[in-house]
């Protein structure tokens, strides 16, 4: 019981961490992709 609860909590923790990482990566990558696609044309 304790092991099952621990694994489920760890899974939720890892999933939330991955979602947070995805949000941070997207907010940081969007300007970078925009600059990468625009700067060569200037």
HTML snippet that shows the backbone in 3Dmol.js (N, CA, C, O; Angstrom):
<script src="https://3Dmol.org/build/3Dmol-min.js"></script>
<div id="view" style="width:600px;height:400px;position:relative"></div>
<script>
const pdb = `
ATOM      1  N   UNK A   1       0.836  -1.203   0.000  1.00  0.00           N
ATOM      2  CA  UNK A   1       0.000   0.000   0.000  1.00  0.00           C
ATOM      3  C   UNK A   1       0.876   1.260   0.000  1.00  0.00           C
ATOM      4  O   UNK A   1       0.665   2.193  -0.776  1.00  0.00           O
ATOM      5  N   UNK A   2       1.861   1.250   0.895  1.00  0.00           N
ATOM      6  CA  UNK A   2       2.735   2.424   0.969  1.00  0.00           C
ATOM      7  C   UNK A   2       3.542   2.567  -0.322  1.00  0.00           C
ATOM      8  O   UNK A   2       3.730   3.671  -0.834  1.00  0.00           O
ATOM      9  N   UNK A   3       4.020   1.422  -0.842  1.00  0.00           N
ATOM     10  CA  UNK A   3       4.804   1.467  -2.066  1.00  0.00           C
ATOM     11  C   UNK A   3       3.980   1.967  -3.237  1.00  0.00           C
ATOM     12  O   UNK A   3       4.461   2.744  -4.062  1.00  0.00           O
ATOM     13  N   UNK A   4       2.722   1.512  -3.306  1.00  0.00           N
ATOM     14  CA  UNK A   4       1.853   1.937  -4.403  1.00  0.00           C
ATOM     15  C   UNK A   4       1.584   3.440  -4.316  1.00  0.00           C
ATOM     16  O   UNK A   4       1.629   4.148  -5.322  1.00  0.00           O
ATOM     17  N   UNK A   5       1.305   3.917  -3.102  1.00  0.00           N
ATOM     18  CA  UNK A   5       1.064   5.347  -2.922  1.00  0.00           C
ATOM     19  C   UNK A   5       2.317   6.154  -3.271  1.00  0.00           C
ATOM     20  O   UNK A   5       2.231   7.223  -3.875  1.00  0.00           O
ATOM     21  N   UNK A   6       3.474   5.629  -2.885  1.00  0.00           N
ATOM     22  CA  UNK A   6       4.719   6.327  -3.170  1.00  0.00           C
ATOM     23  C   UNK A   6       4.970   6.434  -4.668  1.00  0.00           C
ATOM     24  O   UNK A   6       5.371   7.485  -5.168  1.00  0.00           O
ATOM     25  N   UNK A   7       4.729   5.326  -5.384  1.00  0.00           N
ATOM     26  CA  UNK A   7       4.973   5.341  -6.823  1.00  0.00           C
ATOM     27  C   UNK A   7       3.993   6.272  -7.524  1.00  0.00           C
ATOM     28  O   UNK A   7       4.374   6.985  -8.452  1.00  0.00           O
ATOM     29  N   UNK A   8       2.731   6.274  -7.089  1.00  0.00           N
ATOM     30  CA  UNK A   8       1.745   7.146  -7.725  1.00  0.00           C
ATOM     31  C   UNK A   8       2.090   8.609  -7.463  1.00  0.00           C
ATOM     32  O   UNK A   8       1.979   9.447  -8.358  1.00  0.00           O
ATOM     33  N   UNK A   9       2.511   8.916  -6.232  1.00  0.00           N
ATOM     34  CA  UNK A   9       2.907  10.288  -5.909  1.00  0.00           C
ATOM     35  C   UNK A   9       4.114  10.699  -6.742  1.00  0.00           C
ATOM     36  O   UNK A   9       4.183  11.821  -7.244  1.00  0.00           O
ATOM     37  N   UNK A  10       5.074   9.769  -6.885  1.00  0.00           N
ATOM     38  CA  UNK A  10       6.269  10.080  -7.667  1.00  0.00           C
ATOM     39  C   UNK A  10       5.897  10.303  -9.131  1.00  0.00           C
ATOM     40  O   UNK A  10       6.461  11.172  -9.797  1.00  0.00           O
ATOM     41  N   UNK A  11       4.939   9.510  -9.628  1.00  0.00           N
ATOM     42  CA  UNK A  11       4.521   9.667 -11.021  1.00  0.00           C
ATOM     43  C   UNK A  11       3.873  11.032 -11.223  1.00  0.00           C
ATOM     44  O   UNK A  11       4.146  11.713 -12.212  1.00  0.00           O
ATOM     45  N   UNK A  12       3.009  11.433 -10.280  1.00  0.00           N
ATOM     46  CA  UNK A  12       2.357  12.745 -10.379  1.00  0.00           C
ATOM     47  C   UNK A  12       3.405  13.854 -10.297  1.00  0.00           C
ATOM     48  O   UNK A  12       3.335  14.843 -11.027  1.00  0.00           O
ATOM     49  N   UNK A  13       4.385  13.675  -9.394  1.00  0.00           N
ATOM     50  CA  UNK A  13       5.436  14.676  -9.222  1.00  0.00           C
ATOM     51  C   UNK A  13       6.258  14.821 -10.498  1.00  0.00           C
ATOM     52  O   UNK A  13       6.549  15.936 -10.931  1.00  0.00           O
ATOM     53  N   UNK A  14       6.628  13.694 -11.099  1.00  0.00           N
ATOM     54  CA  UNK A  14       7.428  13.732 -12.332  1.00  0.00           C
ATOM     55  C   UNK A  14       6.619  14.333 -13.475  1.00  0.00           C
ATOM     56  O   UNK A  14       7.150  15.097 -14.281  1.00  0.00           O
ATOM     57  N   UNK A  15       5.323  13.986 -13.545  1.00  0.00           N
ATOM     58  CA  UNK A  15       4.480  14.520 -14.616  1.00  0.00           C
ATOM     59  C   UNK A  15       4.341  16.032 -14.500  1.00  0.00           C
ATOM     60  O   UNK A  15       4.431  16.745 -15.499  1.00  0.00           O
ATOM     61  N   UNK A  16       4.119  16.526 -13.272  1.00  0.00           N
ATOM     62  CA  UNK A  16       3.992  17.970 -13.077  1.00  0.00           C
ATOM     63  C   UNK A  16       5.312  18.669 -13.385  1.00  0.00           C
ATOM     64  O   UNK A  16       5.332  19.769 -13.938  1.00  0.00           O
ATOM     65  N   UNK A  17       6.417  18.014 -13.018  1.00  0.00           N
ATOM     66  CA  UNK A  17       7.724  18.596 -13.302  1.00  0.00           C
ATOM     67  C   UNK A  17       7.957  18.676 -14.811  1.00  0.00           C
ATOM     68  O   UNK A  17       8.485  19.673 -15.303  1.00  0.00           O
ATOM     69  N   UNK A  18       7.565  17.633 -15.545  1.00  0.00           N
ATOM     70  CA  UNK A  18       7.727  17.640 -16.998  1.00  0.00           C
ATOM     71  C   UNK A  18       6.846  18.702 -17.637  1.00  0.00           C
ATOM     72  O   UNK A  18       7.261  19.371 -18.583  1.00  0.00           O
ATOM     73  N   UNK A  19       5.619  18.860 -17.118  1.00  0.00           N
ATOM     74  CA  UNK A  19       4.723  19.883 -17.660  1.00  0.00           C
ATOM     75  C   UNK A  19       5.298  21.273 -17.420  1.00  0.00           C
ATOM     76  O   UNK A  19       5.256  22.129 -18.303  1.00  0.00           O
ATOM     77  N   UNK A  20       5.834  21.494 -16.226  1.00  0.00           N
ATOM     78  CA  UNK A  20       6.442  22.790 -15.922  1.00  0.00           C
ATOM     79  C   UNK A  20       7.638  23.039 -16.830  1.00  0.00           C
ATOM     80  O   UNK A  20       7.831  24.148 -17.328  1.00  0.00           O
ATOM     81  N   UNK A  21       8.444  21.992 -17.041  1.00  0.00           N
ATOM     82  CA  UNK A  21       9.603  22.118 -17.921  1.00  0.00           C
ATOM     83  C   UNK A  21       9.164  22.428 -19.347  1.00  0.00           C
ATOM     84  O   UNK A  21       9.810  23.210 -20.044  1.00  0.00           O
ATOM     85  N   UNK A  22       8.062  21.811 -19.780  1.00  0.00           N
ATOM     86  CA  UNK A  22       7.554  22.051 -21.128  1.00  0.00           C
ATOM     87  C   UNK A  22       7.091  23.497 -21.281  1.00  0.00           C
ATOM     88  O   UNK A  22       7.352  24.132 -22.303  1.00  0.00           O
ATOM     89  N   UNK A  23       6.400  24.016 -20.261  1.00  0.00           N
ATOM     90  CA  UNK A  23       5.926  25.407 -20.310  1.00  0.00           C
ATOM     91  C   UNK A  23       7.107  26.367 -20.353  1.00  0.00           C
ATOM     92  O   UNK A  23       7.124  27.303 -21.152  1.00  0.00           O
ATOM     93  N   UNK A  24       8.101  26.132 -19.489  1.00  0.00           N
ATOM     94  CA  UNK A  24       9.277  27.008 -19.462  1.00  0.00           C
ATOM     95  C   UNK A  24      10.032  26.926 -20.782  1.00  0.00           C
ATOM     96  O   UNK A  24      10.478  27.944 -21.311  1.00  0.00           O
ATOM     97  N   UNK A  25      10.176  25.711 -21.315  1.00  0.00           N
ATOM     98  CA  UNK A  25      10.897  25.535 -22.573  1.00  0.00           C
ATOM     99  C   UNK A  25      10.169  26.230 -23.716  1.00  0.00           C
ATOM    100  O   UNK A  25      10.802  26.847 -24.572  1.00  0.00           O
ATOM    101  N   UNK A  26       8.831  26.134 -23.733  1.00  0.00           N
ATOM    102  CA  UNK A  26       8.066  26.762 -24.813  1.00  0.00           C
ATOM    103  C   UNK A  26       8.174  28.278 -24.726  1.00  0.00           C
ATOM    104  O   UNK A  26       8.322  28.947 -25.749  1.00  0.00           O
ATOM    105  N   UNK A  27       8.101  28.835 -23.504  1.00  0.00           N
ATOM    106  CA  UNK A  27       8.194  30.286 -23.364  1.00  0.00           C
ATOM    107  C   UNK A  27       9.583  30.780 -23.739  1.00  0.00           C
ATOM    108  O   UNK A  27       9.729  31.906 -24.216  1.00  0.00           O
ATOM    109  N   UNK A  28      10.605  29.954 -23.531  1.00  0.00           N
ATOM    110  CA  UNK A  28      11.962  30.366 -23.878  1.00  0.00           C
ATOM    111  C   UNK A  28      12.278  30.066 -25.342  1.00  0.00           C
ATOM    112  O   UNK A  28      13.094  30.759 -25.950  1.00  0.00           O
ATOM    113  N   UNK A  29      11.642  29.040 -25.915  1.00  0.00           N
ATOM    114  CA  UNK A  29      11.963  28.651 -27.287  1.00  0.00           C
ATOM    115  C   UNK A  29      11.232  29.504 -28.320  1.00  0.00           C
ATOM    116  O   UNK A  29      11.746  29.713 -29.419  1.00  0.00           O
ATOM    117  N   UNK A  30      10.037  30.001 -27.983  1.00  0.00           N
ATOM    118  CA  UNK A  30       9.276  30.772 -28.972  1.00  0.00           C
ATOM    119  C   UNK A  30      10.045  32.005 -29.457  1.00  0.00           C
ATOM    120  O   UNK A  30      10.159  32.185 -30.670  1.00  0.00           O
ATOM    121  N   UNK A  31      10.580  32.864 -28.579  1.00  0.00           N
ATOM    122  CA  UNK A  31      11.373  34.000 -29.081  1.00  0.00           C
ATOM    123  C   UNK A  31      12.626  33.548 -29.826  1.00  0.00           C
ATOM    124  O   UNK A  31      13.037  34.186 -30.795  1.00  0.00           O
ATOM    125  N   UNK A  32      13.234  32.446 -29.374  1.00  0.00           N
ATOM    126  CA  UNK A  32      14.441  31.956 -30.042  1.00  0.00           C
ATOM    127  C   UNK A  32      14.111  31.478 -31.453  1.00  0.00           C
ATOM    128  O   UNK A  32      14.844  31.775 -32.396  1.00  0.00           O
ATOM    129  N   UNK A  33      13.012  30.738 -31.599  1.00  0.00           N
ATOM    130  CA  UNK A  33      12.607  30.280 -32.930  1.00  0.00           C
ATOM    131  C   UNK A  33      12.218  31.462 -33.809  1.00  0.00           C
ATOM    132  O   UNK A  33      12.515  31.477 -35.003  1.00  0.00           O
ATOM    133  N   UNK A  34      11.554  32.453 -33.216  1.00  0.00           N
ATOM    134  CA  UNK A  34      11.163  33.643 -33.978  1.00  0.00           C
ATOM    135  C   UNK A  34      12.399  34.378 -34.485  1.00  0.00           C
ATOM    136  O   UNK A  34      12.468  34.755 -35.655  1.00  0.00           O
ATOM    137  N   UNK A  35      13.378  34.581 -33.596  1.00  0.00           N
ATOM    138  CA  UNK A  35      14.609  35.263 -33.997  1.00  0.00           C
ATOM    139  C   UNK A  35      15.368  34.434 -35.027  1.00  0.00           C
ATOM    140  O   UNK A  35      15.934  34.981 -35.973  1.00  0.00           O
ATOM    141  N   UNK A  36      15.381  33.105 -34.842  1.00  0.00           N
ATOM    142  CA  UNK A  36      16.106  32.229 -35.765  1.00  0.00           C
ATOM    143  C   UNK A  36      15.481  32.264 -37.157  1.00  0.00           C
ATOM    144  O   UNK A  36      16.188  32.136 -38.157  1.00  0.00           O
ATOM    145  N   UNK A  37      14.143  32.439 -37.228  1.00  0.00           N
ATOM    146  CA  UNK A  37      13.479  32.452 -38.533  1.00  0.00           C
ATOM    147  C   UNK A  37      13.505  33.837 -39.165  1.00  0.00           C
ATOM    148  O   UNK A  37      13.378  33.955 -40.383  1.00  0.00           O
ATOM    149  N   UNK A  38      13.666  34.891 -38.359  1.00  0.00           N
ATOM    150  CA  UNK A  38      13.597  36.258 -38.895  1.00  0.00           C
ATOM    151  C   UNK A  38      14.983  36.823 -39.188  1.00  0.00           C
ATOM    152  O   UNK A  38      15.186  37.479 -40.210  1.00  0.00           O
ATOM    153  N   UNK A  39      15.936  36.570 -38.291  1.00  0.00           N
ATOM    154  CA  UNK A  39      17.257  37.192 -38.426  1.00  0.00           C
ATOM    155  C   UNK A  39      17.961  36.868 -39.741  1.00  0.00           C
ATOM    156  O   UNK A  39      18.556  37.777 -40.320  1.00  0.00           O
ATOM    157  N   UNK A  40      17.936  35.634 -40.255  1.00  0.00           N
ATOM    158  CA  UNK A  40      18.618  35.378 -41.533  1.00  0.00           C
ATOM    159  C   UNK A  40      18.045  36.184 -42.690  1.00  0.00           C
ATOM    160  O   UNK A  40      18.744  36.431 -43.673  1.00  0.00           O
ATOM    161  N   UNK A  41      16.773  36.600 -42.590  1.00  0.00           N
ATOM    162  CA  UNK A  41      16.160  37.353 -43.688  1.00  0.00           C
ATOM    163  C   UNK A  41      16.559  38.822 -43.673  1.00  0.00           C
ATOM    164  O   UNK A  41      16.435  39.503 -44.691  1.00  0.00           O
ATOM    165  N   UNK A  42      17.039  39.326 -42.525  1.00  0.00           N
ATOM    166  CA  UNK A  42      17.376  40.748 -42.426  1.00  0.00           C
ATOM    167  C   UNK A  42      18.655  41.087 -43.173  1.00  0.00           C
ATOM    168  O   UNK A  42      19.074  42.245 -43.186  1.00  0.00           O
TER     169      UNK A  42
END
`;
const viewer = $3Dmol.createViewer("view");
viewer.addModel(pdb, "pdb");
viewer.setStyle({}, {cartoon: {color: "spectrum"}});
viewer.zoomTo();
viewer.render();
</script>
